[in-house]
Amino acid sequence: MPGVTASPSSFPFYQASPAPRPTMPLGIHVNNGGLDVAVVSTNATAVYFCILDDEGLSERRYALNGPVLGVWSGRVEGFGPGTRYGFRVDGPWDPDGGKFFNPNKFLIDPYARGIDGIVETVPHVFAHRVDEELYPTSYPLERSNLDSLGHVPASVVTVNSFPVSPKPEIPWDQTVIYELHVKGFTQNMPDVPCELRGTYAGLAHPASVSYLKNLGITAVELLPVHAKCDEMFLSERGLTNYWGYSTLGFFAPEPSYATRAARMRGAQAVVDEFRGMVSILHEAGIEVILDVVYNHTCESGDAGPSLSWRGMDSDLYYRHTPSRPTQMIDVTGTGNTVNVDQPYTIAMILDSLRYWISDMGIDGFRFDLAATLGRFASGYTPLHPLLVSMTTDPVISGAKLIAEPWDIGPGGWQTGNFPAPFSEWNDHYRGALRNFWLTEFRSLTESGYAPGPRELATRLAGSRDVFGNGARILRGPRASINFITAHDGFTLADLTTYNVKHNRANLEGNRDGSDDNRSWNHGVEGLLAMSPDNTWNTDTAVLSHASALELTRIRRRTQRNLLASMLISAGTPMITAGDEFSRTQYGNNNAYCQDSPISWLDWNLTEDQEDQISLIRWLISLRTHHPVLHPWRFATGHPAGEDTIVDLAWFSRSGEPLCPENWANPESRVFQMLRSGHPFDDQDLLVVFNATLEPTKVSLAQGHGHPWRLVFHSAWSSPLEGNIGLPGHDPRTLADCGVLYEPGATPLVDLQSVLIFFSDPA
């Protein structure tokens, strides 16, 4: 062991032995009774690997060798899994030049697999001098001499202690995504033991898994589970970053979502609990998709804390203006933007993705503000090296890759412009469905006018205008992630209950959150609450019992119209957790900081909510068992092979083909969609829409001439009303379900409704 030496920063250290491979692999790796260490800092003058004692109050420092191609490396004998460590990095102090080196700061490893501890909201965590309110004491910024050890988390060496169960590998066309928050989903779930609620283990509990399986979900999309840190302004208000879009580590699972028992045992137990959750979900046939935030970190702008990347090499990891004094470029709305112009930053993201796929068992990713990941300084390109690397890497390209195809920078709206095999959140779809069933109905009630269904039909058919041109056609309809709601915005129930946001609980004066909600409160703002005099109060009105029942009925029907439209659309559906039973956030459309009942699912369900779940379960089961409901290629408008009808056709209420000039006609808000089952070796599908305020007769389209079996009606509040989805009903054969109608029959179709028929060739 080399002797103790005095460092340039006047603290003793040991010299690390040379690493077997000085430039790779990056991070900390257990190897033959010791640790191989490699970390990038292209502008540092010295880097120290610091191993903590059991109490975490003192450290043993090892000077790393280098740099070699910007990499500092070394080997330290006698340490292994469970080692708690960090880095100290020395170099020039030049904030105006984008350099914040300060060896007084104990830094988290950008490649840390485990993280133990929290970031304290104290001056010690800043590289520059701040006052007690955490504002800089001077400009230009002055280097702080406060040591951050004890006020920031430690990195922890972990290993894979057991294999993760094999992946289900669900085909895209059979995928049904369910977006949920690990804590919020089970925090109030009564059949999950108290000690497991709100945790990885809680999500893996039989009660959770059974619910997901029974609903028909094939993939859970988890809001960020990378280790996180609350923004300073939230901590000052007593709030937290509940959603987790504030990454502290790209390789470590967030410890607070593990059980208390796992946290007490340490970072290895947290990793094990996460991997165990993935294994159990895989065994149930459910894929795990992570919402990942590689576009920014929790370190905020230039005046933010120095926790990891800023102290390692701010100019390497973050985008800066070329001017002096330099400033961080912010196209994410968080104060910083990860610099994907840099090869080592690209490598970190790719290494992170491979780790989550190969070691943690993850099946896919939803990339937050993905346009940022395709940006050069000159703007976005689908041929950015990071995106090309993802789409060609043999490990990463095999996962489900989903882009949130926008950011707030110039040219930031890139829906439809991501390379194969990416799928994308389709904001055109979200807007079209909300417009058709909400804002246009609001217009109907107020002015008597609403446009025709041209935009809706385009989305039902798979959004070929967005995803079907040029090379993009390679992806087919599955490129469109069809969604009505997500974590960000109103829940489905709140879309039908509020015209405006109600975000007072966020303590930002109701200024936060979008004002473009495209919602409709159905004439009365707010939820219904019963008063002692047997009347019902909302935010704006007092209603009789009968009026309250009618308002609830019509709001629920609108929700079913939206969900039914989504589940018969070409593309990949995504349901937000709780929308299937009318979950509310009480009008909060930006609950990112609400670790409270506002965000947690309330599992104290009424009979009406249970009925709603049953109807949606039936719809999902139909989609699962009938490929005509999830076409894998775009329709052509021509017969396929020897078929006698076209693959996709549209008809008026009279059963005549819908002419192009009629698509914008308000009269065409009553229309029919016919999808031939022949290309799928399936029954034909007929969907009838009455998007008006009056019941009307519809002459059912002919199709192949077989009778039509009614298998869903959004006016039904319970499966019993339609004799569908009941015990013994097989969604594959549809025997004994619903009512049969001959082609050309003219049933009276209720106002504001969706009806789904399957042909009955028997």
Buried (B, 14 or more C-beta within 10 A) or exposed (E): EEEEEEBEBEBEBBBBBEBEEBBBEBBBBBEEEBBBBBBBBBBBBBBBBBBBEEEBEEBBBBBBBBBEEBBBBBBBEEBEBEBBBBBBBBBEBBBBBBBBBBBBBBBBBBBBBBBBBBBBBBBBBBBBBBEEEBEBEEEEBBBBEBBBBBBBBBBBBBBBEEEBBEBBEBEBBBBBBBBBBBBBBBBBBEEBEEEBBBBBBBBBBEBBBEBBBEBBBBBBBBBBBBBBBBBBBBBEEEBBBBBBBBBBBBBBBBBBBBBEEBBEBBBBBBBBBBBBBBBBBBEBBBBBBBBBBBBBBBBBEBBBBBBBBBBBBBBBBBBBEEEEBBBBBBBBEBBBBBBBBBEBBBBBBBBBBBBBBEBBBBBBBBBBBBBBBBBEEEBBBBEBBBBBBBBEBEEBBBBBBBBBBBBBBEBBEBBBBBBBBBBBBBBBBBBBBBBBBBBBBBBBEEEEEBBBBBBBBBBBBBBBEBBBEEEBBEBBBBBBBBBBBBBBBBBBBBBBBBBBBBBEBBBBEBEBBEEEBBBBBBBBBBBBEEEEEEBBBBBEBEBEEEBBEEBBEBBBBBBBBBBBBBBBBBBBBBBBBBBBBBBBBBBBBBBBBBBBEBBBBBBEBEEBBEBBBBBBBBBBBBBBBBBBBBBBBBBEEEBBEEBEBBBBBBBBBEBEEBEEEBBEBBEBBBBBBBBBBBBBEBBBBBBBBBBBEEEBEBBBBBBBEBBBBBBBBBBBBBBEEBBBBEEEBEBEEBEEBBBEBEBEBBBEBBBBBBBBBBBBEE
